[in-house]
Amino acid sequence: MTFRFIPVVASLAFLSAQPAIADVLLIDAINQEPINSEEGLPRPSRGMTMNQVKQRFGDPATEYPWVGQPPITRWDYSNYSVFFEHQYVLTSVIHH
């Protein structure tokens, strides 16, 4: 019966001798996106209306119809997307 466990023990010893391989997720890189400033990528900020966004940033490349309740609308510009609840900006997200 001990002969049955020898291959298992040998394979476990072999696996433990292998170096661990893992990917590193750099969370700090997420927080380094450009901000709404002259130095960063100017984009709509929370609370702006759809009309204000169009006046300041122009017409979006794509306007998606609203979905859900409350209605959420998405507008795509070349470098970012803007999400609205009713007619107010919730957030803008930079494309990667």
Rosetta silent file (secondary structure, phi, psi, omega in degrees, C-alpha in Angstrom):
SEQUENCE: MTFRFIPVVASLAFLSAQPAIADVLLIDAINQEPINSEEGLPRPSRGMTMNQVKQRFGDPATEYPWVGQPPITRWDYSNYSVFFEHQYVLTSVIHH
SCORE:     score description
SCORE:     0.000 S_00000001
   1 L     0.000  -31.606  178.172    0.000    0.000    0.000 S_00000001
   2 H   -67.332  -24.655  178.992    2.867    2.391    0.589 S_00000001
   3 H   -68.072  -27.674  178.089    3.921    1.901   -3.049 S_00000001
   4 H   -68.179  -31.289 -175.994    0.694    3.541   -4.218 S_00000001
   5 H   -88.769  -15.390 -178.460    1.507    6.741   -2.361 S_00000001
   6 H   -61.989  -47.016  178.774    5.135    7.020   -3.451 S_00000001
   7 H   -62.164  -35.821  179.655    4.326    8.438   -6.924 S_00000001
   8 H   -66.029  -45.987  179.464    1.933   10.959   -5.370 S_00000001
   9 H   -63.818  -40.407  179.922    4.505   12.058   -2.799 S_00000001
  10 H   -65.225  -41.413  179.878    7.203   12.240   -5.489 S_00000001
  11 H   -69.433  -35.139  176.445    5.029   14.357   -7.753 S_00000001
  12 H   -65.276  -39.044  178.129    4.123   16.681   -4.871 S_00000001
  13 H   -64.945  -39.451  178.250    7.813   17.103   -4.076 S_00000001
  14 H   -64.092  -44.071 -179.739    8.489   17.931   -7.736 S_00000001
  15 H   -64.566  -37.688 -179.120    5.696   20.518   -7.830 S_00000001
  16 H   -70.768  -19.860  178.821    6.889   22.212   -4.673 S_00000001
  17 H   -81.564  -14.102 -179.774   10.368   22.584   -6.239 S_00000001
  18 L   -76.672  141.330  177.017    8.942   24.598   -9.159 S_00000001
  19 L   -69.130  146.377  178.638    9.055   28.384   -8.850 S_00000001
  20 L   -75.205  136.017  179.298    5.692   30.069   -8.394 S_00000001
  21 L  -118.616  129.236 -179.299    4.505   31.955  -11.455 S_00000001
  22 L  -151.774  153.462  172.987    1.934   34.722  -11.133 S_00000001
  23 L   -87.610  149.506  178.827    0.787   37.878  -12.860 S_00000001
  24 L  -108.087  125.328  177.225    1.040   41.151  -10.988 S_00000001
  25 L   -98.716  119.286 -178.882   -1.955   43.479  -11.063 S_00000001
  26 L   -95.888   98.178 -178.282   -0.929   47.077  -10.580 S_00000001
  27 H   -66.773  -33.150 -177.921   -3.916   48.787   -8.988 S_00000001
  28 H   -61.096  -28.784 -179.567   -2.120   52.132   -8.826 S_00000001
  29 H   -63.896  -29.314  179.609   -2.121   52.315  -12.630 S_00000001
  30 H   -65.680  -36.039 -177.100   -5.927   52.559  -12.557 S_00000001
  31 H   -82.845    0.774 -177.483   -5.738   55.726  -10.472 S_00000001
  32 H  -100.536   15.376  177.309   -3.261   57.398  -12.833 S_00000001
  33 L   -67.341  152.564  178.147   -5.742   58.163  -15.627 S_00000001
  34 L   -58.556  145.239 -179.787   -5.877   61.776  -16.786 S_00000001
  35 L  -101.077  172.522  177.437   -8.195   63.946  -14.739 S_00000001
  36 L   -74.373   84.025  178.354  -10.599   66.682  -15.814 S_00000001
  37 L  -153.372  173.263  178.454   -8.015   69.404  -16.120 S_00000001
  38 L   -65.079  -30.136  179.701   -6.055   71.204  -18.796 S_00000001
  39 L   -77.602  -30.116 -178.186   -3.159   68.757  -18.250 S_00000001
  40 L   -95.622 -164.392  178.116   -5.387   65.685  -18.510 S_00000001
  41 L   -87.276  107.250  179.024   -8.058   64.623  -20.969 S_00000001
  42 L   -62.795  131.923  178.330  -10.927   67.095  -20.605 S_00000001
  43 L  -153.459  163.806 -177.095  -14.221   65.225  -20.409 S_00000001
  44 L   -58.577  146.789  178.844  -17.699   65.746  -18.950 S_00000001
  45 L  -112.562  161.733 -177.214  -18.011   65.743  -15.186 S_00000001
  46 L   -53.920  133.618  176.301  -20.764   64.465  -12.919 S_00000001
  47 L    97.870  -15.788  177.563  -23.914   66.579  -12.885 S_00000001
  48 L   -67.109  150.777  177.488  -23.552   68.195  -16.292 S_00000001
  49 E   -88.562  165.020  177.322  -26.662   68.041  -18.484 S_00000001
  50 H   -58.010  -41.643  179.373  -26.797   66.477  -21.946 S_00000001
  51 H   -63.727  -41.792  178.072  -27.115   69.949  -23.456 S_00000001
  52 H   -63.037  -39.737  179.328  -24.060   71.211  -21.560 S_00000001
  53 H   -63.438  -46.970  179.795  -22.053   68.192  -22.723 S_00000001
  54 H   -64.108  -37.939  179.362  -23.003   68.772  -26.369 S_00000001
  55 H   -64.664  -41.286 -174.874  -22.244   72.504  -26.095 S_00000001
  56 H   -86.602  -37.204 -172.511  -18.797   71.937  -24.603 S_00000001
  57 H  -112.435   -3.892  179.433  -17.681   68.657  -26.229 S_00000001
  58 L    84.806 -178.284  179.249  -19.726   68.519  -29.428 S_00000001
  59 L   -72.642  140.897  178.138  -21.904   65.727  -30.764 S_00000001
  60 L   -71.947  158.170  175.711  -20.887   62.206  -29.733 S_00000001
  61 L   -66.826  -38.202  179.989  -19.718   59.686  -32.321 S_00000001
  62 E  -140.149  134.239  172.945  -22.419   57.276  -31.109 S_00000001
  63 E  -114.943  120.735  177.934  -25.532   57.791  -28.978 S_00000001
  64 L   -93.636  146.183  177.661  -27.056   54.635  -27.509 S_00000001
  65 L   -67.620  154.535 -179.460  -30.736   54.521  -26.523 S_00000001
  66 L   -66.962  153.008  176.509  -31.528   54.541  -22.806 S_00000001
  67 E  -136.508  152.194  171.746  -31.966   51.261  -20.930 S_00000001
  68 L    78.090 -173.941 -179.084  -33.361   50.305  -17.537 S_00000001
  69 L  -139.589  111.908    3.437  -35.073   52.193  -14.778 S_00000001
  70 L   -68.099  157.926 -177.132  -33.903   54.864  -14.070 S_00000001
  71 L   -67.085  127.054  177.562  -32.969   55.365  -17.726 S_00000001
  72 E  -112.886  126.650 -179.396  -29.214   55.146  -18.338 S_00000001
  73 E  -117.042  145.760  178.274  -27.876   56.518  -21.621 S_00000001
  74 E  -122.542  133.787  172.467  -24.376   56.135  -23.064 S_00000001
  75 E  -119.012  132.784  177.266  -22.630   58.471  -25.474 S_00000001
  76 E  -104.437  128.339  169.878  -19.312   57.482  -27.056 S_00000001
  77 L  -108.303  178.532 -174.217  -16.688   60.043  -27.990 S_00000001
  78 L   -63.041  -37.245 -175.368  -13.328   59.162  -29.555 S_00000001
  79 L  -112.462   -5.393 -176.056  -11.408   58.759  -26.271 S_00000001
  80 E  -158.104  165.167  173.778  -14.122   58.228  -23.661 S_00000001
  81 E  -118.170  147.395  178.951  -17.742   57.281  -22.994 S_00000001
  82 E  -118.143  132.821  179.555  -20.228   59.329  -20.988 S_00000001
  83 E  -112.860  130.477 -178.387  -23.025   57.728  -18.947 S_00000001
  84 E  -115.533  145.781  166.064  -26.167   59.672  -18.083 S_00000001
  85 E  -111.620  121.242 -168.045  -29.008   59.038  -15.641 S_00000001
  86 L    55.999 -114.290 -179.191  -32.021   60.804  -17.110 S_00000001
  87 L  -114.907   12.677 -176.554  -30.240   63.862  -18.571 S_00000001
  88 E  -111.457  140.839  179.201  -27.401   64.229  -16.042 S_00000001
  89 E   -65.815  127.863  170.891  -23.850   62.858  -16.287 S_00000001
  90 E   -88.463  -49.532 -178.547  -23.118   60.019  -13.887 S_00000001
  91 E  -163.732  164.739  170.412  -19.525   59.437  -14.998 S_00000001
  92 E  -126.762  141.954 -173.881  -17.181   59.449  -17.952 S_00000001
  93 E  -126.168  128.117 -179.825  -14.842   56.540  -18.662 S_00000001
  94 E   -75.809  137.285  176.065  -11.625   56.674  -20.699 S_00000001
  95 L   -76.635  142.048  176.575  -11.232   54.035  -23.435 S_00000001
  96 L  -109.402    0.000    0.000   -8.167   51.797  -23.177 S_00000001
